[in-house]
Amino acid sequence: MDKTQLIEIANTEMPFGKYKGRRLIDVPEEYLLWFARKDQFPAGKLGELMAVTLLIKSEGLSHLVQPLKK
């Protein structure tokens, strides 16, 4: 995890699904857990960012990403 990823998590919008249009950091942890349980994070950069977002949320560190929103 690096600063660039944190900035992307703060500013990348979810491109599909129930939370389409929400920034990744604002997507509920339960939704990300659903992907993790199914082992179906999307391929590529989005899936990687979603997995890191889940890690951040599960460790209670969301407040560190919030100030990076543009």
N, CA, C and O atoms as CSV, one atom per row, in Angstrom:
chain,resi,resn,atom,element,x,y,z
A,1,MET,N,N,0.853,-1.177,0.000
A,1,MET,CA,C,0.000,0.000,0.000
A,1,MET,C,C,0.892,1.232,0.000
A,1,MET,O,O,1.794,1.361,0.828
A,2,ASP,N,N,0.630,2.135,-0.940
A,2,ASP,CA,C,1.409,3.371,-0.987
A,2,ASP,C,C,0.469,4.577,-1.071
A,2,ASP,O,O,-0.748,4.425,-1.178
A,3,LYS,N,N,1.044,5.748,-1.023
A,3,LYS,CA,C,0.248,6.975,-1.009
A,3,LYS,C,C,-0.627,7.091,-2.251
A,3,LYS,O,O,-1.767,7.549,-2.172
A,4,THR,N,N,-0.094,6.677,-3.396
A,4,THR,CA,C,-0.855,6.750,-4.641
A,4,THR,C,C,-2.117,5.904,-4.542
A,4,THR,O,O,-3.189,6.342,-4.959
A,5,GLN,N,N,-1.999,4.691,-3.992
A,5,GLN,CA,C,-3.167,3.824,-3.821
A,5,GLN,C,C,-4.183,4.465,-2.880
A,5,GLN,O,O,-5.387,4.397,-3.130
A,6,LEU,N,N,-3.718,5.076,-1.820
A,6,LEU,CA,C,-4.637,5.712,-0.869
A,6,LEU,C,C,-5.409,6.845,-1.528
A,6,LEU,O,O,-6.609,7.000,-1.300
A,7,ILE,N,N,-4.726,7.631,-2.341
A,7,ILE,CA,C,-5.389,8.726,-3.060
A,7,ILE,C,C,-6.406,8.165,-4.048
A,7,ILE,O,O,-7.502,8.705,-4.188
A,8,GLU,N,N,-6.042,7.079,-4.734
A,8,GLU,CA,C,-6.971,6.455,-5.673
A,8,GLU,C,C,-8.196,5.899,-4.951
A,8,GLU,O,O,-9.314,6.030,-5.449
A,9,ILE,N,N,-8.004,5.291,-3.805
A,9,ILE,CA,C,-9.122,4.754,-3.030
A,9,ILE,C,C,-10.049,5.881,-2.588
A,9,ILE,O,O,-11.268,5.713,-2.570
A,10,ALA,N,N,-9.486,7.004,-2.239
A,10,ALA,CA,C,-10.284,8.150,-1.791
A,10,ALA,C,C,-11.084,8.779,-2.931
A,10,ALA,O,O,-12.118,9.400,-2.688
A,11,ASN,N,N,-10.612,8.623,-4.180
A,11,ASN,CA,C,-11.215,9.362,-5.292
A,11,ASN,C,C,-11.802,8.518,-6.416
A,11,ASN,O,O,-12.496,9.057,-7.278
A,12,THR,N,N,-11.548,7.222,-6.432
A,12,THR,CA,C,-12.092,6.360,-7.479
A,12,THR,C,C,-13.534,6.007,-7.142
A,12,THR,O,O,-13.839,5.599,-6.021
A,13,GLU,N,N,-14.416,6.166,-8.121
A,13,GLU,CA,C,-15.817,5.821,-7.915
A,13,GLU,C,C,-16.068,4.370,-8.301
A,13,GLU,O,O,-15.478,3.852,-9.249
A,14,MET,N,N,-16.940,3.736,-7.560
A,14,MET,CA,C,-17.356,2.375,-7.870
A,14,MET,C,C,-18.096,2.429,-9.205
A,14,MET,O,O,-19.080,3.158,-9.326
A,15,PRO,N,N,-17.642,1.669,-10.216
A,15,PRO,CA,C,-18.218,1.794,-11.553
A,15,PRO,C,C,-19.466,0.952,-11.807
A,15,PRO,O,O,-20.055,1.056,-12.883
A,16,PHE,N,N,-19.888,0.127,-10.858
A,16,PHE,CA,C,-21.027,-0.761,-11.098
A,16,PHE,C,C,-21.677,-1.143,-9.771
A,16,PHE,O,O,-21.159,-0.851,-8.693
A,17,GLY,N,N,-22.812,-1.796,-9.884
A,17,GLY,CA,C,-23.466,-2.385,-8.719
A,17,GLY,C,C,-24.269,-1.422,-7.874
A,17,GLY,O,O,-24.532,-0.282,-8.256
A,18,LYS,N,N,-24.641,-1.911,-6.734
A,18,LYS,CA,C,-25.499,-1.197,-5.790
A,18,LYS,C,C,-24.906,0.149,-5.365
A,18,LYS,O,O,-25.643,1.100,-5.103
A,19,TYR,N,N,-23.602,0.223,-5.298
A,19,TYR,CA,C,-22.942,1.447,-4.822
A,19,TYR,C,C,-22.237,2.203,-5.943
A,19,TYR,O,O,-21.277,2.933,-5.699
A,20,LYS,N,N,-22.714,2.025,-7.161
A,20,LYS,CA,C,-22.158,2.725,-8.319
A,20,LYS,C,C,-22.160,4.233,-8.050
A,20,LYS,O,O,-23.159,4.796,-7.604
A,21,GLY,N,N,-21.029,4.867,-8.329
A,21,GLY,CA,C,-20.905,6.307,-8.139
A,21,GLY,C,C,-20.332,6.712,-6.790
A,21,GLY,O,O,-19.911,7.856,-6.620
A,22,ARG,N,N,-20.308,5.801,-5.832
A,22,ARG,CA,C,-19.696,6.113,-4.533
A,22,ARG,C,C,-18.197,5.887,-4.615
A,22,ARG,O,O,-17.726,4.985,-5.308
A,23,ARG,N,N,-17.462,6.716,-3.900
A,23,ARG,CA,C,-16.012,6.512,-3.833
A,23,ARG,C,C,-15.738,5.224,-3.081
A,23,ARG,O,O,-16.486,4.849,-2.178
A,24,LEU,N,N,-14.660,4.548,-3.458
A,24,LEU,CA,C,-14.362,3.253,-2.851
A,24,LEU,C,C,-14.313,3.318,-1.330
A,24,LEU,O,O,-14.798,2.408,-0.658
A,25,ILE,N,N,-13.740,4.376,-0.783
A,25,ILE,CA,C,-13.627,4.484,0.670
A,25,ILE,C,C,-15.006,4.617,1.327
A,25,ILE,O,O,-15.149,4.361,2.522
A,26,ASP,N,N,-16.021,5.017,0.547
A,26,ASP,CA,C,-17.371,5.192,1.080
A,26,ASP,C,C,-18.268,3.972,0.853
A,26,ASP,O,O,-19.411,3.951,1.311
A,27,VAL,N,N,-17.763,2.971,0.158
A,27,VAL,CA,C,-18.524,1.736,-0.050
A,27,VAL,C,C,-18.518,0.964,1.277
A,27,VAL,O,O,-17.467,0.828,1.903
A,28,PRO,N,N,-19.673,0.462,1.707
A,28,PRO,CA,C,-19.727,-0.248,2.995
A,28,PRO,C,C,-18.800,-1.476,3.032
A,28,PRO,O,O,-18.620,-2.176,2.035
A,29,GLU,N,N,-18.237,-1.700,4.190
A,29,GLU,CA,C,-17.337,-2.835,4.383
A,29,GLU,C,C,-18.032,-4.157,4.049
A,29,GLU,O,O,-17.404,-5.061,3.498
A,30,GLU,N,N,-19.305,-4.275,4.376
A,30,GLU,CA,C,-20.047,-5.512,4.125
A,30,GLU,C,C,-20.082,-5.850,2.637
A,30,GLU,O,O,-20.011,-7.020,2.261
A,31,TYR,N,N,-20.191,-4.831,1.798
A,31,TYR,CA,C,-20.216,-5.037,0.346
A,31,TYR,C,C,-18.865,-5.569,-0.131
A,31,TYR,O,O,-18.806,-6.487,-0.950
A,32,LEU,N,N,-17.801,-4.998,0.377
A,32,LEU,CA,C,-16.462,-5.462,0.013
A,32,LEU,C,C,-16.209,-6.874,0.544
A,32,LEU,O,O,-15.563,-7.686,-0.118
A,33,LEU,N,N,-16.723,-7.159,1.739
A,33,LEU,CA,C,-16.593,-8.501,2.309
A,33,LEU,C,C,-17.302,-9.538,1.444
A,33,LEU,O,O,-16.832,-10.668,1.311
A,34,TRP,N,N,-18.424,-9.155,0.861
A,34,TRP,CA,C,-19.151,-10.067,-0.020
A,34,TRP,C,C,-18.262,-10.497,-1.187
A,34,TRP,O,O,-18.196,-11.680,-1.521
A,35,PHE,N,N,-17.582,-9.535,-1.802
A,35,PHE,CA,C,-16.653,-9.864,-2.893
A,35,PHE,C,C,-15.534,-10.777,-2.399
A,35,PHE,O,O,-15.157,-11.732,-3.078
A,36,ALA,N,N,-15.015,-10.481,-1.232
A,36,ALA,CA,C,-13.908,-11.273,-0.679
A,36,ALA,C,C,-14.362,-12.709,-0.384
A,36,ALA,O,O,-13.638,-13.660,-0.679
A,37,ARG,N,N,-15.541,-12.865,0.190
A,37,ARG,CA,C,-16.042,-14.207,0.504
A,37,ARG,C,C,-16.255,-15.029,-0.760
A,37,ARG,O,O,-16.016,-16.237,-0.769
A,38,LYS,N,N,-16.702,-14.377,-1.818
A,38,LYS,CA,C,-16.927,-15.059,-3.095
A,38,LYS,C,C,-15.627,-15.206,-3.890
A,38,LYS,O,O,-15.599,-15.851,-4.938
A,39,ASP,N,N,-14.549,-14.599,-3.375
A,39,ASP,CA,C,-13.260,-14.579,-4.076
A,39,ASP,C,C,-13.438,-14.038,-5.490
A,39,ASP,O,O,-12.918,-14.588,-6.460
A,40,GLN,N,N,-14.200,-12.928,-5.577
A,40,GLN,CA,C,-14.538,-12.384,-6.884
A,40,GLN,C,C,-14.330,-10.882,-6.988
A,40,GLN,O,O,-15.149,-10.184,-7.585
A,41,PHE,N,N,-13.250,-10.379,-6.417
A,41,PHE,CA,C,-12.926,-8.989,-6.704
A,41,PHE,C,C,-12.684,-8.899,-8.204
A,41,PHE,O,O,-12.141,-9.836,-8.789
A,42,PRO,N,N,-13.073,-7.791,-8.845
A,42,PRO,CA,C,-12.819,-7.663,-10.277
A,42,PRO,C,C,-11.320,-7.783,-10.587
A,42,PRO,O,O,-10.472,-7.473,-9.750
A,43,ALA,N,N,-11.023,-8.228,-11.777
A,43,ALA,CA,C,-9.623,-8.335,-12.197
A,43,ALA,C,C,-9.032,-6.934,-12.369
A,43,ALA,O,O,-9.753,-5.969,-12.624
A,44,GLY,N,N,-7.748,-6.845,-12.229
A,44,GLY,CA,C,-7.034,-5.598,-12.503
A,44,GLY,C,C,-7.000,-4.627,-11.347
A,44,GLY,O,O,-7.157,-4.992,-10.182
A,45,LYS,N,N,-6.786,-3.371,-11.716
A,45,LYS,CA,C,-6.566,-2.300,-10.741
A,45,LYS,C,C,-7.755,-2.115,-9.799
A,45,LYS,O,O,-7.568,-1.929,-8.597
A,46,LEU,N,N,-8.974,-2.165,-10.338
A,46,LEU,CA,C,-10.152,-1.963,-9.493
A,46,LEU,C,C,-10.223,-3.017,-8.395
A,46,LEU,O,O,-10.464,-2.686,-7.234
A,47,GLY,N,N,-10.020,-4.263,-8.745
A,47,GLY,CA,C,-10.054,-5.329,-7.754
A,47,GLY,C,C,-8.990,-5.156,-6.688
A,47,GLY,O,O,-9.223,-5.401,-5.505
A,48,GLU,N,N,-7.818,-4.727,-7.130
A,48,GLU,CA,C,-6.718,-4.478,-6.190
A,48,GLU,C,C,-7.090,-3.359,-5.217
A,48,GLU,O,O,-6.870,-3.476,-4.011
A,49,LEU,N,N,-7.653,-2.280,-5.749
A,49,LEU,CA,C,-8.052,-1.156,-4.892
A,49,LEU,C,C,-9.172,-1.553,-3.932
A,49,LEU,O,O,-9.184,-1.122,-2.779
A,50,MET,N,N,-10.111,-2.373,-4.405
A,50,MET,CA,C,-11.198,-2.829,-3.540
A,50,MET,C,C,-10.659,-3.688,-2.398
A,50,MET,O,O,-11.115,-3.569,-1.261
A,51,ALA,N,N,-9.693,-4.549,-2.698
A,51,ALA,CA,C,-9.099,-5.400,-1.664
A,51,ALA,C,C,-8.353,-4.560,-0.620
A,51,ALA,O,O,-8.441,-4.830,0.578
A,52,VAL,N,N,-7.633,-3.560,-1.072
A,52,VAL,CA,C,-6.912,-2.687,-0.138
A,52,VAL,C,C,-7.915,-1.868,0.684
A,52,VAL,O,O,-7.709,-1.638,1.876
A,53,THR,N,N,-8.996,-1.431,0.037
A,53,THR,CA,C,-10.038,-0.696,0.761
A,53,THR,C,C,-10.623,-1.555,1.870
A,53,THR,O,O,-10.843,-1.067,2.979
A,54,LEU,N,N,-10.877,-2.822,1.588
A,54,LEU,CA,C,-11.389,-3.730,2.606
A,54,LEU,C,C,-10.403,-3.841,3.769
A,54,LEU,O,O,-10.807,-3.819,4.931
A,55,LEU,N,N,-9.136,-3.959,3.463
A,55,LEU,CA,C,-8.118,-4.037,4.506
A,55,LEU,C,C,-8.135,-2.775,5.376
A,55,LEU,O,O,-8.092,-2.861,6.604
A,56,ILE,N,N,-8.197,-1.624,4.743
A,56,ILE,CA,C,-8.232,-0.350,5.466
A,56,ILE,C,C,-9.447,-0.285,6.384
A,56,ILE,O,O,-9.338,0.082,7.554
A,57,LYS,N,N,-10.612,-0.649,5.836
A,57,LYS,CA,C,-11.841,-0.590,6.622
A,57,LYS,C,C,-11.830,-1.599,7.770
A,57,LYS,O,O,-12.260,-1.278,8.879
A,58,SER,N,N,-11.345,-2.808,7.515
A,58,SER,CA,C,-11.360,-3.829,8.558
A,58,SER,C,C,-10.396,-3.501,9.700
A,58,SER,O,O,-10.569,-3.980,10.821
A,59,GLU,N,N,-9.388,-2.690,9.413
A,59,GLU,CA,C,-8.446,-2.267,10.451
A,59,GLU,C,C,-8.860,-0.949,11.107
A,59,GLU,O,O,-8.156,-0.436,11.977
A,60,GLY,N,N,-10.003,-0.403,10.685
A,60,GLY,CA,C,-10.507,0.830,11.281
A,60,GLY,C,C,-9.713,2.072,10.902
A,60,GLY,O,O,-9.610,3.009,11.694
A,61,LEU,N,N,-9.148,2.084,9.686
A,61,LEU,CA,C,-8.285,3.191,9.280
A,61,LEU,C,C,-8.913,4.103,8.220
A,61,LEU,O,O,-8.211,4.902,7.600
A,62,SER,N,N,-10.203,3.990,8.013
A,62,SER,CA,C,-10.880,4.803,6.992
A,62,SER,C,C,-10.662,6.297,7.204
A,62,SER,O,O,-10.554,7.061,6.245
A,63,HIS,N,N,-10.599,6.702,8.464
A,63,HIS,CA,C,-10.433,8.130,8.777
A,63,HIS,C,C,-9.120,8.690,8.219
A,63,HIS,O,O,-8.997,9.902,8.039
A,64,LEU,N,N,-8.155,7.836,7.947
A,64,LEU,CA,C,-6.888,8.306,7.386
A,64,LEU,C,C,-6.990,8.602,5.893
A,64,LEU,O,O,-6.208,9.383,5.351
A,65,VAL,N,N,-7.952,7.976,5.240
A,65,VAL,CA,C,-8.122,8.147,3.790
A,65,VAL,C,C,-9.064,9.300,3.476
A,65,VAL,O,O,-8.908,9.960,2.449
A,66,GLN,N,N,-10.034,9.552,4.341
A,66,GLN,CA,C,-11.056,10.580,4.091
A,66,GLN,C,C,-10.458,11.950,3.714
A,66,GLN,O,O,-10.979,12.587,2.799
A,67,PRO,N,N,-9.399,12.429,4.369
A,67,PRO,CA,C,-8.859,13.750,4.019
A,67,PRO,C,C,-8.221,13.812,2.616
A,67,PRO,O,O,-7.910,14.900,2.132
A,68,LEU,N,N,-8.028,12.667,1.970
A,68,LEU,CA,C,-7.401,12.648,0.652
A,68,LEU,C,C,-8.406,12.853,-0.484
A,68,LEU,O,O,-8.018,12.905,-1.651
A,69,LYS,N,N,-9.677,12.969,-0.153
A,69,LYS,CA,C,-10.693,13.185,-1.187
A,69,LYS,C,C,-10.488,14.538,-1.845
A,69,LYS,O,O,-10.130,15.519,-1.193
A,70,LYS,N,N,-10.720,14.570,-3.142
A,70,LYS,CA,C,-10.613,15.834,-3.894
A,70,LYS,C,C,-11.993,16.365,-4.201
A,70,LYS,O,O,-12.125,17.417,-4.826
